[in-house]
Amino acid sequence: MTSGADINILADHPIWIAVPAFAPAIVVAGVVVYIAVKNRQKKDNPDRDSA
């Protein structure tokens, strides 16, 4: 059996690889939440015309 003392990890950056995959999903979710909140505020305001 050999010891693990001579192992060199050259790159350990899984979070940086995952960021490009999750960033667009987070942006899309934020836009959906923004539109939903804006629509809810518009619906709660009875003074506005819905024309």
C-alpha positions as CSV (number, residue, x, y, z in Angstrom):
1,M,0.0,0.0,0.0
2,T,1.2,3.5,-0.8
3,S,0.6,6.5,1.3
4,G,-1.4,9.5,0.0
5,A,1.3,12.0,0.9
6,D,2.5,12.3,-2.7
7,I,-0.9,13.2,-4.2
8,N,-1.1,16.7,-5.8
9,I,-4.6,18.1,-6.4
10,L,-4.1,20.5,-9.3
11,A,-7.6,21.9,-9.4
12,D,-10.5,21.7,-7.0
13,H,-13.1,24.2,-8.1
14,P,-16.5,22.6,-8.5
15,I,-18.3,25.7,-7.2
16,W,-16.8,27.8,-10.0
17,I,-17.9,25.2,-12.6
18,A,-21.5,25.2,-11.2
19,V,-21.9,29.0,-11.0
20,P,-22.5,29.4,-14.8
21,A,-25.2,26.7,-14.6
22,F,-27.1,28.1,-11.7
23,A,-26.7,31.9,-12.4
24,P,-29.3,32.0,-15.3
25,A,-31.8,30.0,-13.3
26,I,-31.5,32.4,-10.4
27,V,-31.9,35.4,-12.7
28,V,-35.0,33.9,-14.3
29,A,-36.5,33.0,-10.9
30,G,-35.9,36.6,-9.8
31,V,-37.6,38.0,-12.8
32,V,-40.6,35.7,-12.3
33,V,-40.9,36.8,-8.7
34,Y,-40.6,40.4,-9.6
35,I,-43.4,40.2,-12.2
36,A,-45.6,38.2,-9.8
37,V,-45.2,40.8,-7.0
38,K,-45.9,43.6,-9.5
39,N,-49.0,41.9,-10.8
40,R,-50.3,41.3,-7.2
41,Q,-49.8,45.0,-6.3
42,K,-51.7,46.0,-9.5
43,K,-54.6,43.7,-8.6
44,D,-54.8,44.9,-5.1
45,N,-55.2,48.6,-6.2
46,P,-59.0,49.1,-6.9
47,D,-58.5,52.8,-7.9
48,R,-56.8,51.8,-11.2
49,D,-58.7,51.2,-14.4
50,S,-58.2,47.8,-15.9
51,A,-58.7,49.0,-19.4
